[in-house]
Amino acid sequence: MTDSSPDAPLPPLDAGLDPRLLEILVCPVTHGPLEYDRAAGELISRKANLAYPVRDGVPVMLPEEARELS
């Protein structure tokens, strides 16, 4: 039997990223929305043209850790 209460944890995405994080996280540079790239394990800020790594399910939201998108 599965727990369907509102406080029940959601199943993790591929890299262990909680999907609820995408609802509250924003790019620290632009304060704009982020997209999750499961294959690359990154959070993408199209507005800033940056990709933030997700390590062990934890987004690293430091601009100096982000890579520039080409």
C-alpha positions in Angstrom: 0.0 0.0 0.0 1.3 3.4 -0.9 1.0 6.5 1.2 -0.9 9.2 -0.7 -1.0 11.8 2.0 0.1 15.4 1.0 3.2 15.0 3.2 4.3 11.8 1.6 7.6 12.1 -0.2 7.4 12.2 -4.0 9.4 9.6 -5.9 12.7 11.1 -7.0 13.6 11.9 -10.6 16.4 10.1 -12.3 19.2 11.8 -10.4 17.3 11.8 -7.2 16.1 15.4 -7.6 12.8 16.1 -5.8 10.3 17.4 -8.4 9.0 19.9 -5.9 12.3 21.7 -6.0 11.6 22.8 -9.6 8.5 24.6 -8.3 10.5 26.7 -5.9 14.1 27.0 -7.2 15.0 29.9 -9.5 18.2 30.9 -11.2 20.4 32.8 -8.7 21.6 35.1 -11.5 18.3 36.0 -13.2 15.7 34.8 -10.7 14.0 33.1 -13.7 12.7 29.5 -14.0 14.9 26.4 -14.4 14.4 23.3 -16.5 15.7 19.9 -15.4 17.9 18.1 -17.9 17.7 14.5 -16.7 20.3 13.1 -19.2 22.9 15.7 -18.2 21.9 15.9 -14.5 21.7 19.7 -14.7 19.3 22.5 -14.0 19.2 24.8 -17.0 18.6 28.6 -16.9 17.8 29.6 -20.5 17.7 33.3 -19.5 21.2 33.2 -18.0 22.5 30.6 -20.5 23.8 28.5 -17.6 23.6 24.9 -16.5 23.8 24.2 -12.8 25.0 20.7 -11.8 22.9 18.3 -9.7 25.2 16.2 -7.5 23.7 13.3 -5.6 20.2 14.8 -6.0 21.3 18.2 -4.6 21.3 21.2 -7.0 24.5 23.2 -6.8 23.1 26.7 -7.3 26.4 28.6 -7.3 27.1 30.7 -10.4 30.8 29.8 -10.2 29.9 26.1 -10.4 27.6 26.5 -13.4 28.7 25.9 -17.0 27.9 28.2 -19.8 25.6 26.8 -22.5 27.0 26.9 -26.0 
